[in-house]
Amino acid sequence: MDAEHTEHHHGHGTHEQHDTHHEHQPGASWGMAASATLHCLTGCAIGEVLGMIIGTALGWGNLATVVLAVGLAFVFGYALTMRGVLKAGVGFRRALKVALAADTISIAVMEIIDNAVMLTVPGAMEAGLSSWLFWGALAFALAVAFVVTVPVNKWLIGRGSGHAVVHAYHH
């Protein structure tokens, strides 16, 4: 898509096309990957924390709480991405497709790591909302998920997928 886009705006010269292509997608810097991961983490964290709060407050078991947290993490993760794409004047269905393409792998990796950490920290899930153990474990889990997901996003962006898809709508 970038090559077509470039050709349309910058003439038909191969050399010029090549240079412009690199301006739009300079491989994937660690900064770009971290930014995409942070964006994803924001949505994930909102959903994850809400899910943990709701599940814990209702006295649900670990499985039900994790399922709710993961479900809400995907909802909020996609919603934040869609918000940016919708602002660019893209229709709802197209924005949803872009969000699904951009965030699915990133959110999935983040949620697997995050919930695995929460379940392996002894007593974290049972600690309750007033406990520093619960919140400390959740913050630690999100930090670990961030560190693991940055290289995944760097790889995805470098291949022209993941948040590279969203990046096209911010110009």
FENDA-V635691 format. One line per field, one symbol per residue. psi: psi as a letter, one per 20 degrees, with the letter a starting at -180 (. if undefined). burial: + if it has 16 or more other ideal C-beta (glycine too) atoms within 10 Angstrom, else -. A space follows every 50 residues. Layout:
BEGIN
psi = ???
burial = ???
END
This chain:
BEGIN
psi = hggggggghkajpgggggghghghnmcoqhgggggggggghggggggggg gggggghikqrgggggggggghggghggggghgghhhjjqrggghggggg hhiggggggghggghgghhiopighihqhjphgghghgggghgggghhhg hghgggghjjacihghhhij.
burial = -+---++---------+--++------+---++++++-+++-++++++++ +++-++--------++-+++-+++++++-+++-+++---+----++-++- +++-+++++++-+++-++--+--++-+------+--++--++--++-+++ -+++-+++---++++++++--
END
